Structure formats: C-alpha cells, structure tokens
Amino acid sequence: MLAALPWAAPAVIAAQDGEPIPVYLLQGEGASTAQAGRYIDSLGIVTAVGLEGFYLQDPTGDGRTETSDGIYVYTRQRPAVQPGACVVVRDALVDEFYEKTELSRVKAIEPSSLCRTLTIAPAPLPTVRYGEHPSQRYEALEGMLVLLPRLEGVVHGPTKRYASGEAEMALAPASIQPYLSDGRVFFDEAIEQAQLLYVSGALGVPLPDLNHGDRVRITAADGAPAAAILDYNFGKYQLLLLPGSRVEMVSGAERTPAKATPASDMEFTLCSYNLMGMGSGSAQHPDPADYDHELRRRAAAIADWLAGCTVIGLQEAGQPRDVELLATLLTNEYGLPYMATALPGPQSNNLEFPLTNALLTRTDHVQVLAAQSPQACSPVDYEVIDPGVCPAGEYPLFDRAPLLVDLSVQGMWGEPFSLTVVVNHWKSKAGDEAANLPRRVVQAQQVAALVQARLAEDANAAVVVLGDLNDYYGSAPVTTVQTAPEPDLVHLYDRLPQLSRYTYIFNGASQTLDHLLVTPALTGLIGEVQPLRISADHAAPIAPAVDNVFHASDHDPVLVRVWPGGVAWIAGNVRYPGVQATLLTAGGTVVAMTESDPRGEFRLWNVAPGSYRIQLSAPPHLSLAVSDVAITVVSGENRFVTTAHHLTSQLAADIALWTAFPSAR
C-alpha cells in the first residue's frame, strides 16, 4: 500500500521503500513543479492515450482544489496502454516542457493492482468568468479528466490542421460572446483573448471545418455532457476531447467575402500575398500531384479573387522556379501574362522548407527595369549561410533577403509611372522571441535605409514596402521601418476601419502580419485598401478541391488601388452598425454605397474629386436627425474631422460624420 502522506507536500519528496509518488505531489500548488529534474516512480489510472504519450491521474486525489491530480507522460511514440488501466511509471524525469509539468524519459510502464478496481470521476470544468485569467480557472486541473457543461459557443479561431492529423479551434462560450468587442478578438485584447476555450481533436475526435463566427455545440455522442482532458500546450490550456465526443455546427456564420474587381485603364493594382510554403521541399509539397494541386489553388486565388492584380509581392514561394511555374500557369490557363522576378537567397535551397521572396508583374502593363536582393550584415551570428557577402567578424542578417524591384507601369493616365517595390519576409515569431524581435527591428532598419537611399536620390520617389513582416500593426519593427526614413512612410492600414486591420488569426486572435507602407508621393494616389478574406477566417480543409481557394494560405492577401492621376476616398463613423451610406453626385446619381461595420465605421473608396451628397439610412431601431450631408471631395489624400449630429431613438446617442479637407501634399 501507499504510505500515508502529509496534507501539505514538502518541497522535496523522498520516496520511501520504492513507493511511487502521487501525481498531486508532483504537480504541487504552483504553476510549475518543485520536483523538476528528479527521477521518480508514480502511480495512476490512464485517462487518455495520444500519439506520443498518455495522461495519468491519481486514483483518489488529495481532495484539494489547489493541486492537480493529473499529469502527461511523454513516451515519444504511441504507448501500449489503454484508458482505464492502472499503471506504475518507473524512473521518469519530472520536467517542465514549455511550462507544462510532465513526465518523460520513462524507463518502464508496468501494470499495477493498487488501483485496478477504481475509476476516475471527471471534475466539472469551471465556468468562464469574464476578466479572469485562464490560470486561475485551469492550472489546478492541468492534465486531469474534466466534464464539459452543455458547451455552446462561437468560433474565433477557425479549424487549424497539423501534419500529424490533429486539429484545433478557438471557441468563445456563448455566455461570454456578448462581452467580446464587436464579435472579434484582436491580439492586443488580452482580457478578451483570455476568455477563449481551445478545443483539440488530438485524441482522435474529428473536428469539422469551422470558420470564424460559426456557432457550435459540443456534447457526447448521446447528447450528454462531453468529457475531455484539460491540457496545457505552448502557452494555452486545451480541451482534448475524448473519443465519443461530438462537435456539431449549430449555425454557420453569415459572410460574403468580396472579390477584387479588375483594374480600370486609369489605375493599377498592387498586392501582397503569402503563398504558405509553395514549394517542393520535404516539409512542403514534395509529391508532384499534391504540388500541382496546390499551385493551381494559388493561381485560382490570384486570377479570380485578386482579379489578376497588376503587381504582386509574394512571400513563401519555395524556389525561384516555383514562381516561374506559377507565372506560366497564370499565363497559359488564365490568359494573364505574368512575369516572375525571383532571386535566390540563403533559404531558397533549404531541402526541407525553401523560401524565396518574389514579384509577379503583368507584362501587358509593367516593365521590370532592375531587381536586386540586398543582404545586410550584423555582428550577431544568426547562422545564415550566404558566403562572401559580409566582412570578417560580421554575419548575414537575412535568410530571406528583401527583393527590391524598379518598375515602370503603363496605363491611360499618361506618362509611365515609376514605382519601386520592396518585398519582405522578416524573421518569424517561432522560437525565442527574445532573440527574434531585436533581429526584426534590425531588419526593419536595413529596409528603412533602402527606402531612404531612394528618397535621397528623389524626394518624390514612389516606393512601396510590403510583405509578411511577422509582427503586428504598431509593433516595434513595423514602427521602425515606418519612422526611420525622413519623411515617414504611411501605413495604408491607417485608412482601413479598425475591424478590418487583420490578415491572420492565431489562437483565436486576429492580427496583422502582412503590411503595405508607402512613401509620401503615393499617399494621394491610393484609392482603396482591400484585404481579401479568403484565408484567415476560414478553416484549413482536409482535402480542398482545386478550385477551393479558401485557406490556400493562412494569410489574407491585400490589394491596393493606385490612381496615378489622383483619387480620393471618404471615411465616416456613425457609431452604430448597419447604417447604409450612399454617395450621390449633385445631380442625384448613385456613385457608391456601403454599410457601417459593428463599430459604426464605413469607407467609400475610389472617389473622383467633386461635389457630392452622402445619404444615411438607419436600420429600424434608429432614427437619424441628419440623413443628408453635402460634401466636397478633393483629389489626393484626404483627412477627416467629425461633426456631431443628434440621433433620436431609444438608444439616445450621437452620430458623427467625417467631412474632408485636403492635407498638405
């Protein structure tokens, strides 16, 4: 039998006479174990089995809510144990793996008679309370079997699938959804993100393809409450559903993502698109049939949703030849005469995951004048192999060096338009951010220097910095590239409503990783900024058809319209969603129409200078005191100020319409 144990565990435990140490004493009361680094024996009942380990729970527990009775046992491969078995784990290392207490380096797993007649009763999953940190709710249940309530909620992190076959989604319980800002959680909303539940099919439960905004219900197969293991993985608590659980979509999100329209003769379009590892590396698409299938999905996205964008900066192409194949496919099968510009870099020849920055240009409108891929040097060795580019004592900075291309764009506006595009893919957030972030800042400084060099030659140079900068809107690297040159670059997302400023969803949080910044000469020529919602909000499907472009990448592409002859746009905020804004000429002809988003913001893009009226039409529960406003739109970049009007309704609030005045150019 097990020896009696004190109610409060000592800081260091000495097993007596080879007796196993209970799990709850290994877990302890804090976020991490005090026993890390020790080799011990432990006893428990197997509650679930995964691909590389199993979950072990003490058969009786210590009766305390401060300590967990469960723990993960890592075995490297699927262990030969079954749920419900009573086992002793021999000579296992107590470890903290990314802040998760677990047992590893197990020498033996033996059946035991000490708990074979006992069963584990699942603990009720604590109710999510707004404002409470997940560790307050879940730390004392880490690794334990839990019983879910009648769990229903709204998807904020679409179904994500891994190479192992596992799938995961982020869910906001229905009771919490009204507290979340405008139906979307952003990366900088820590309190809101803390309310999300992460649901995983790692134990063999299939998850359907769920998109952002879908409403789902989780139960056992017979409709009873489902059971799960409450796990902790890479900074978040996960509910690992037990076999027999069912994830059912109650209702699908209503969304009609808009496709881009082809550029007119008086404009050209400029896009940024992360291709998500579109190469034939061993961790990409090494199978020729799969490669062809995925290349065609990217081509369909460019031809259909990006409407044959005039200039496209690409990230995460594999090798230069992959971009050439994409250009050939678009030319031959879609009649879009694209030319590929791609220079090999340090990561282009990576056998596992080659990556290259690239540019696609329409030869019927664009001439490529010059292209270079300037490397930079650093006193820090980042293990980038790029022989001969740096002097002794310095090391290459970029494994994916920026691609700098000079272009001449032709159209009906008159003289060819000179444009320089800098395509970027900076250091990812994977791994140690303490090292990654400073490196991205230095990369930003180097790109800013490239832009400054062009501005020093010509203060009116039209330069675009675009791509996957692997950091957020307003982050230090993005701010660095934006403010290091003089004058500052303009981030085109400044023109977007706040709810539209995302291109990626991670752990249920919407965020911007893909950016477009321009020099002052371009700011008055931008008619529209349009993220194309074909990736971030959508599930990663198991076997997508070749014409299914949704989640062909995990990033949303972004399209910008450039009018070399000048253009304007109108922004407004009416404080409430669903208010229709119609732009009319002085003669009453409808020019454009849109609707305010959940924060009341609206945009009217690609507006020619002139005199207009804006008509506002409210939904039934609102009554507008002012519904028709005259506005003079001036060519070039427009800034806006608010003019308050009163709203008469049961909500008793204000309405604000922003009217334009020209900025200095």
TITORRO-702187 format. One record per residue (C-alpha): y, x, z; residue in one letter. Coordinates in steps of 0.02 Angstrom, whole numbers, padded with zeros to 5 digits, always signed. Layout:
% TITORRO-702187
YXZA;...
This chain:
% TITORRO-702187
+00000+00000+00000M;+00182+00048-00016L;+00261+00114+00140A;+00399+00009+00218A;+00570+00059+00154L;+00739+00050+00242P;+00860-00088+00191W;+00989+00039+00134A;+00920+00176+00023A;+00956+00356+00073P;+01050+00465-00050A;+00895+00571-00082V;+00722+00495-00083I;+00566+00591-00042A;+00405+00505-00096A;+00276+00512+00042Q;+00094+00549+00005D;+00122+00524-00182G;+00178+00343-00162E;+00283+00276-00306P;+00468+00246-00277I;+00527+00067-00305P;+00641+00037-00453V;+00782-00034-00348Y;+00796+00129-00253L;+00807+00224-00417L;+00944+00110-00482Q;+01045+00111-00320G;+01205+00015-00294E;+01324+00106-00410G;+01346+00115-00598A;+01239+00273-00604S;+01087+00332-00509T;+01097+00458-00369A;+00924+00518-00420Q;+00967+00588-00592A;+00868+00745-00632G;+00721+00707-00516R;+00542+00681-00574Y;+00463+00533-00486I;+00324+00404-00491D;+00370+00219-00496S;+00277+00054-00496L;+00314-00113-00576G;+00271-00252-00695I;+00303-00232-00881V;+00427-00367-00933T;+00455-00321-01117A;+00399-00192-01245V;+00506-00116-01381G;+00486+00010-01522L;+00519+00163-01412E;+00487+00107-01234G;+00467-00037-01113F;+00553-00121-00966Y;+00482-00105-00792L;+00529-00218-00647Q;+00485-00207-00464D;+00362-00348-00421P;+00457-00410-00268T;+00627-00327-00267G;+00728-00287-00113D;+00815-00455-00102G;+00986-00377-00126R;+01110-00430-00260T;+01189-00257-00262E;+01039-00168-00338T;+00941-00195-00498S;+00752-00215-00490D;+00725-00166-00673G;+00732-00007-00775I;+00699+00053-00951Y;+00557+00178-00981V;+00583+00281-01138Y;+00421+00336-01222T;+00484+00392-01396R;+00360+00276-01483Q;+00291+00103-01451R;+00192+00115-01288P;+00016+00045-01266A;+00065-00078-01129V;+00079-00266-01129Q;+00205-00382-01045P;+00140-00438-00876G;+00040-00280-00844A;+00056-00192-00677C;+00077-00005-00706V;+00123+00157-00620V;+00236+00276-00715V;+00190+00455-00669R;+00304+00607-00659D;+00451+00530-00753A;+00626+00601-00763L;+00764+00492-00690V;+00903+00505-00817D;+01073+00434-00867E;+01070+00410-01055F;+01248+00364-01109Y;+01274+00287-00935E;+01110+00191-00941K;+00988+00228-00799T;+00814+00256-00871E;+00651+00349-00850L;+00598+00473-00984S;+00481+00620-01015R;+00342+00516-00941V;+00182+00613-00908K;+00067+00463-00887A;+00065+00273-00878I;-00079+00204-00776E;-00136+00027-00735P;-00120-00022-00553S;-00196-00156-00442S;-00048-00158-00323L;+00046-00294-00418C;-00076-00366-00543R;-00076-00538-00463T;+00114-00551-00459L;+00235-00616-00589T;+00420-00590-00617I;+00537-00738-00597A;+00689-00714-00709P;+00858-00705-00622A;+00991-00828-00683P;+01117-00747-00799L;+01286-00752-00711P;+01419-00867-00782T;+01553-00782-00885V;+01719-00796-00795R;+01875-00755-00893Y;+01956-00593-00838G;+01801-00524-00751E;+01736-00354-00811H;+01557-00356-00877P;+01502-00226-00749S;+01549-00345-00610Q;+01432-00475-00681R;+01290-00373-00751Y;+01271-00199-00676E;+01157-00257-00535A;+01045-00341-00665L;+01029-00193-00784E;+00853-00185-00853G;+00799-00349-00772M;+00723-00509-00840L;+00856-00646-00844V;+00857-00831-00884L;+00993-00889-01001L;+01081-01054-00971P;+01092-01176-01115R;+01185-01042-01211L;+01300-01101-01348E;+01447-01008-01419G;+01546-00942-01566V;+01504-00783-01663V;+01638-00648-01657H;+01528-00504-01714G;+01427-00556-01868P;+01243-00512-01877T;+01226-00324-01891K;+01062-00249-01950R;+00995-00074-01920Y;+00874+00032-02020A;+00742+00004-01884S;+00745-00183-01921G;+00839-00227-01762E;+00984-00348-01770A;+01130-00389-01655E;+01277-00508-01644M;+01426-00534-01527A;+01449-00708-01455L;+01587-00792-01356A;+01515-00928-01242P;+01584-01100-01285A;+01669-01112-01115S;+01766-00951-01150I;+01814-00984-01331Q;+01974-01083-01290P;+02040-00932-01193Y;+02021-00812-01340L;+02179-00782-01439S;+02180-00886-01596D;+01994-00879-01625G;+01985-00691-01650R;+01965-00543-01532V;+02055-00383-01578F;+02012-00205-01524F;+02163-00190-01409D;+02124-00352-01315E;+02012-00277-01181A;+02008-00432-01070I;+01957-00544-01215E;+01826-00421-01277Q;+01750-00413-01103A;+01704-00597-01117Q;+01587-00571-01265L;+01398-00575-01249L;+01297-00457-01357Y;+01134-00533-01415V;+00997-00423-01489S;+00833-00455-01580G;+00767-00282-01534A;+00611-00356-01452L;+00556-00442-01611G;+00660-00602-01613V;+00733-00633-01787P;+00920-00664-01795L;+00987-00769-01939P;+01130-00713-02049D;+01278-00766-01942L;+01460-00748-01993N;+01618-00740-01890H;+01659-00913-01824G;+01484-00986-01838D;+01433-01090-01686R;+01258-01052-01622V;+01137-01110-01487R;+01004-01001-01404I;+00851-01079-01323T;+00664-01053-01304A;+00559-01124-01445A;+00530-01285-01346D;+00715-01309-01312G;+00706-01245-01133A;+00820-01102-01075P;+00776-00938-01158A;+00731-00777-01067A;+00797-00603-01105A;+00808-00427-01040I;+00984-00380-00986L;+01001-00205-01056D;+01142-00079-01067Y;+01165+00019-01228N;+01307+00132-01284F;+01443+00055-01179G;+01394-00128-01180K;+01273-00246-01096Y;+01150-00329-01215Q;+01038-00481-01202L;+00872-00431-01280L;+00792-00598-01321L;+00608-00613-01277L;+00484-00665-01411P;+00481-00855-01423G;+00671-00870-01414S;+00762-00963-01550R;+00937-00934-01619V;+00999-01089-01707E;+01161-01111-01803M;+01243-01273-01746V;+01384-01267-01872S;+01448-01142-01999G;+01625-01076-01998A;+01741-01156-02124E;+01808-01017-02232R;+01860-01000-02412T;+01897-00815-02439P;+02016-00792-02584A;+01980-00682-02733K;+02116-00574-02806A;+02192-00625-02972T;+02209-00501-03115P;+02372-00406-03127A;+02504-00476-03244S;+02591-00370-03376D;+02737-00343-03256M;+02635-00272-03113E;+02485-00164-03071F;+02364-00174-02926T;+02315-00037-02806L;+02160-00048-02696C;+02065+00043-02559S;+01878+00014-02543Y;+01748+00098-02431N;+01582+00092-02526L;+01474+00116-02370M;+01366+00265-02417G;+01344+00225-02602M;+01237+00374-02642G;+01055+00427-02660S;+01042+00532-02502G;+00888+00513-02395S;+00984+00401-02272A;+01072+00303-02409Q;+00983+00231-02561H;+00851+00358-02615P;+00741+00226-02701D;+00802+00210-02883P;+00780+00021-02888A;+00874-00001-02724D;+01010+00119-02783Y;+01035+00020-02944D;+01038-00144-02848H;+01171-00084-02726E;+01277-00001-02861L;+01280-00167-02953R;+01336-00259-02795R;+01485-00140-02778R;+01526-00161-02962A;+01521-00351-02945A;+01641-00341-02796A;+01763-00234-02896I;+01753-00338-03055A;+01756-00511-02975D;+01841-00503-02805W;+01959-00357-02839L;+01989-00430-03014A;+01971-00262-03099G;+02102-00178-02989C;+02208-00053-03088T;+02189+00094-02968V;+02054+00101-02834I;+02040+00234-02699G;+01857+00247-02648L;+01780+00316-02490Q;+01596+00344-02452E;+01542+00371-02630A;+01393+00488-02624G;+01421+00625-02752Q;+01543+00631-02898P;+01404+00573-03015R;+01388+00411-02914D;+01570+00371-02954V;+01539+00411-03137E;+01392+00290-03139L;+01497+00155-03057L;+01635+00179-03187A;+01509+00171-03329T;+01431+00012-03259L;+01601-00073-03244L;+01647-00020-03421T;+01485-00068-03507N;+01439-00228-03416E;+01609-00299-03365Y;+01721-00234-03504G;+01833-00146-03378L;+01875+00027-03447P;+01869+00131-03289Y;+01880+00319-03274M;+01811+00411-03122A;+01903+00553-03037T;+01799+00638-02903A;+01796+00819-02847L;+01650+00888-02745P;+01685+00931-02564G;+01590+01004-02416P;+01494+00843-02382Q;+01459+00800-02565S;+01295+00895-02564N;+01230+00837-02395N;+01048+00791-02429L;+01045+00653-02300E;+01216+00570-02318F;+01325+00642-02455P;+01505+00578-02456L;+01647+00605-02579T;+01824+00535-02595N;+01857+00467-02769A;+01976+00368-02880L;+01940+00237-03013L;+02078+00206-03140T;+02092+00084-03285R;+02112+00188-03444T;+02199+00042-03530D;+02344+00059-03407H;+02331+00227-03318V;+02334+00409-03368Q;+02272+00539-03244V;+02390+00687-03251L;+02316+00801-03118A;+02191+00798-02975A;+02157+00915-02830Q;+02064+00911-02665S;+02162+01024-02548P;+02067+01093-02399Q;+02156+01140-02238A;+02113+01273-02110C;+02102+01264-01921S;+02075+01387-01778P;+01937+01268-01718V;+01765+01285-01797D;+01707+01110-01846Y;+01552+01179-01934E;+01618+01130-02105V;+01542+01238-02241I;+01672+01273-02377D;+01656+01458-02422P;+01807+01562-02465G;+01944+01437-02429V;+02002+01499-02258C;+02051+01673-02196P;+01955+01763-02060A;+01972+01678-01892G;+02007+01506-01967E;+01890+01369-02021Y;+01890+01221-02142P;+01961+01062-02067L;+01899+00927-02186F;+01717+00892-02226D;+01788+00755-02340R;+01949+00834-02405A;+02086+00716-02466P;+02091+00682-02652L;+02269+00697-02720L;+02293+00624-02895V;+02450+00611-03001D;+02455+00459-03115L;+02560+00380-03250S;+02545+00190-03254V;+02597+00091-03409Q;+02649-00091-03420G;+02775-00213-03492M;+02907-00164-03364W;+02971-00020-03472G;+02953+00167-03440E;+02785+00229-03372P;+02780+00227-03183F;+02741+00392-03096S;+02626+00374-02945L;+02536+00494-02829T;+02385+00431-02733V;+02307+00522-02585V;+02131+00457-02547V;+02070+00492-02370N;+01916+00478-02262H;+01953+00559-02095W;+01834+00609-01956K;+01734+00461-01891S;+01734+00395-01714K;+01547+00429-01697A;+01504+00557-01564G;+01629+00637-01446D;+01799+00555-01465E;+01875+00688-01353A;+01847+00808-01499A;+01860+00683-01642N;+02031+00612-01601L;+02125+00779-01596P;+02041+00826-01760R;+02101+00664-01843R;+02277+00700-01781V;+02272+00872-01862V;+02202+00795-02021Q;+02347+00672-02018A;+02471+00815-02001Q;+02396+00901-02153Q;+02405+00743-02259V;+02584+00714-02200A;+02626+00891-02258A;+02558+00850-02432L;+02671+00698-02441V;+02820+00795-02375Q;+02795+00926-02510A;+02809+00791-02643R;+02963+00716-02562L;+03042+00889-02554A;+03023+00901-02743E;+03082+00723-02774D;+03156+00615-02635A;+03113+00460-02739N;+02931+00507-02766A;+02812+00359-02760A;+02666+00416-02651V;+02527+00311-02576V;+02418+00370-02431V;+02265+00259-02423L;+02086+00253-02364G;+01973+00247-02213D;+02073+00340-02081L;+01942+00296-01949N;+02073+00244-01823D;+02173+00091-01777Y;+02338+00019-01832Y;+02464+00103-01717G;+02344+00241-01662S;+02400+00422-01642A;+02327+00485-01808P;+02400+00339-01907V;+02569+00357-01821T;+02564+00544-01855T;+02543+00526-02042V;+02671+00387-02043Q;+02810+00476-01948T;+02782+00661-01983A;+02872+00659-02153P;+03057+00626-02166E;+03091+00488-02206P;+02949+00392-02126D;+02810+00313-02227L;+02797+00125-02221V;+02633+00047-02167H;+02603-00100-02282L;+02511-00195-02145Y;+02682-00219-02066D;+02702-00354-02198R;+02543-00445-02150L;+02532-00582-02018P;+02459-00507-01859Q;+02298-00607-01875L;+02267-00529-02047S;+02278-00349-01987R;+02094-00305-01986Y;+01967-00233-02108T;+01818-00203-01993Y;+01730-00282-01844I;+01645-00175-01712F;+01560-00251-01559N;+01646-00416-01598G;+01821-00340-01601A;+01923-00349-01761S;+02014-00188-01804Q;+02099-00094-01944T;+02014+00064-02006L;+02073+00056-02187D;+02258+00088-02215H;+02392+00093-02350L;+02555+00185-02318L;+02692+00215-02446V;+02849+00318-02469T;+03018+00227-02465P;+03029+00222-02656A;+02885+00099-02659L;+02933-00019-02519T;+03045-00128-02627G;+02913-00142-02762L;+02771-00215-02657I;+02743-00398-02698G;+02585-00432-02597E;+02464-00355-02473V;+02293-00439-02479Q;+02140-00393-02376P;+01989-00465-02468L;+01871-00547-02343R;+01703-00501-02416I;+01634-00387-02280S;+01697-00383-02101A;+01675-00569-02063D;+01505-00580-02146H;+01328-00544-02088A;+01231-00398-02159A;+01097-00497-02255P;+00916-00442-02256I;+00889-00447-02444A;+01051-00490-02534P;+01045-00541-02716A;+01129-00426-02841V;+01272-00550-02863D;+01299-00566-02674N;+01446-00452-02638V;+01468-00508-02457F;+01442-00360-02342H;+01405-00244-02488A;+01510-00135-02374S;+01552-00152-02189D;+01738-00132-02229H;+01852-00258-02314D;+01937-00190-02469P;+02126-00207-02476V;+02233-00245-02630L;+02419-00215-02654V;+02526-00276-02799R;+02659-00158-02864V;+02802-00226-02973W;+02895-00076-03047P;+03038-00193-03095G;+03061-00254-02916G;+02997-00405-02820V;+03019-00497-02654A;+02914-00587-02526W;+02952-00715-02393I;+02888-00716-02215A;+02904-00855-02088G;+02841-00914-01919N;+02839-01098-01873V;+02749-01069-01707R;+02607-01190-01747Y;+02456-01184-01862P;+02430-01295-02011G;+02612-01316-02063V;+02624-01316-02253Q;+02764-01210-02329A;+02811-01245-02509T;+02931-01136-02608L;+03032-01227-02741L;+03164-01174-02865T;+03338-01250-02853A;+03279-01372-02987G;+03129-01428-02885G;+02988-01334-02973T;+02850-01278-02855V;+02835-01088-02857V;+02711-01057-02716A;+02626-01146-02573M;+02540-01088-02415T;+02496-01142-02237E;+02538-01064-02070S;+02397-00973-01980D;+02341-01004-01798P;+02492-00906-01736R;+02611-01003-01847G;+02643-00861-01971E;+02649-00883-02159F;+02685-00773-02310R;+02746-00814-02485L;+02710-00667-02599W;+02768-00603-02769N;+02932-00697-02773V;+03062-00661-02907A;+03242-00646-02846P;+03342-00806-02848G;+03390-00962-02754S;+03252-01069-02679Y;+03212-01204-02553R;+03071-01200-02427I;+02996-01368-02383Q;+02895-01380-02222L;+02764-01515-02199S;+02689-01533-02025A;+02517-01600-01976P;+02516-01774-01897P;+02539-01717-01717H;+02704-01628-01756L;+02871-01693-01812S;+02993-01569-01887L;+03180-01585-01853A;+03213-01471-02002V;+03096-01477-02151S;+03201-01417-02299D;+03292-01249-02295V;+03390-01161-02432A;+03353-00976-02451I;+03418-00838-02564T;+03287-00707-02606V;+03347-00533-02654V;+03249-00409-02758S;+03169-00267-02665G;+03110-00255-02486E;+03169-00399-02376N;+03189-00405-02188R;+03195-00568-02094F;+03285-00640-01944V;+03245-00800-01851T;+03349-00957-01845T;+03293-01083-01715A;+03273-01268-01752H;+03207-01403-01638H;+03039-01483-01652L;+03025-01662-01591T;+02848-01702-01536S;+02740-01720-01383Q;+02723-01531-01383L;+02913-01509-01363A;+02929-01336-01438A;+03038-01237-01558D;+03018-01199-01740I;+03079-01036-01816A;+03106-00999-01998L;+03146-00823-02051W;+03277-00804-02186T;+03302-00648-02288A;+03433-00517-02307F;+03414-00357-02410P;+03377-00194-02323S;+03460-00033-02373A;+03371+00047-02519R;
